[in-house]
Amino acid sequence: MPTTTAVRLRIRARSTLAVAGALMWAISGCQQEPTVLKASPPTWKEPPSYTYTLRSTQGERPLIGTFKVTVGTGRS
């Protein structure tokens, strides 16, 4: 079983490698012309009515719990 110090060092090493990789990627990308991406139109459209369950575990006391929300004709 690894110690917490060993786990922290592994996490820190991975984080350092990720930052170094991102910097190397950014530096190597500076030599190329930037590409312009066209924005695609949104593909999701809100349905006329739907139901979902919201579970809140933190925050103000009156808002903690599980709430069932039903939306019809664009209103909740």
C-alpha positions as CSV (number, residue, x, y, z in Angstrom):
1,M,0.0,0.0,0.0
2,P,1.6,3.3,-1.0
3,T,2.0,6.0,1.6
4,T,0.2,9.3,1.3
5,T,3.5,11.0,0.6
6,A,4.2,8.6,-2.3
7,V,0.7,9.3,-3.7
8,R,1.2,13.0,-3.4
9,L,4.5,12.8,-5.2
10,R,3.0,10.8,-8.0
11,I,0.2,13.3,-8.4
12,R,2.6,16.2,-8.4
13,A,4.8,14.4,-10.9
14,R,1.9,13.8,-13.3
15,S,0.8,17.4,-12.9
16,T,4.3,18.6,-13.7
17,L,4.5,16.4,-16.7
18,A,1.1,17.7,-17.9
19,V,2.2,21.3,-17.6
20,A,5.5,20.6,-19.4
21,G,3.7,18.8,-22.2
22,A,1.2,21.6,-22.6
23,L,4.1,24.2,-22.8
24,M,6.0,22.1,-25.3
25,W,2.8,21.8,-27.4
26,A,2.1,25.5,-27.2
27,I,5.7,26.4,-28.2
28,S,5.7,24.0,-31.2
29,G,2.4,25.3,-32.3
30,C,3.7,28.9,-32.6
31,Q,5.5,28.1,-35.8
32,Q,2.3,27.2,-37.7
33,E,-0.4,29.5,-39.0
34,P,-3.5,29.5,-36.8
35,T,-6.4,27.6,-38.2
36,V,-9.9,29.2,-38.0
37,L,-12.7,26.8,-37.0
38,K,-16.2,27.6,-38.1
39,A,-18.7,27.4,-35.4
40,S,-21.4,24.9,-36.0
41,P,-25.0,25.7,-35.2
42,P,-26.3,24.3,-32.0
43,T,-27.8,20.8,-32.5
44,W,-29.8,20.5,-29.3
45,K,-33.3,21.9,-29.2
46,E,-35.3,22.1,-26.0
47,P,-38.2,19.7,-26.0
48,P,-41.6,21.1,-25.2
49,S,-41.8,19.4,-21.8
50,Y,-39.4,17.3,-19.7
51,T,-38.8,16.2,-16.1
52,Y,-35.5,15.9,-14.2
53,T,-34.4,15.2,-10.7
54,L,-32.1,17.6,-8.9
55,R,-30.1,16.4,-5.9
56,S,-28.5,19.1,-3.7
57,T,-26.1,18.1,-1.0
58,Q,-24.6,21.5,-0.1
59,G,-25.5,25.1,0.2
60,E,-28.4,26.8,2.0
61,R,-30.4,24.5,4.3
62,P,-33.8,24.9,2.5
63,L,-32.2,23.9,-0.8
64,I,-30.7,20.6,0.4
65,G,-32.5,17.5,-0.7
66,T,-33.9,15.8,-3.8
67,F,-36.2,17.8,-6.0
68,K,-38.2,16.6,-9.0
69,V,-38.7,19.3,-11.6
70,T,-41.2,19.2,-14.4
71,V,-40.9,21.7,-17.2
72,G,-43.8,22.2,-19.6
73,T,-44.1,24.8,-22.4
74,G,-40.7,26.3,-21.5
75,R,-41.6,27.0,-17.9
76,S,-40.8,25.1,-14.7
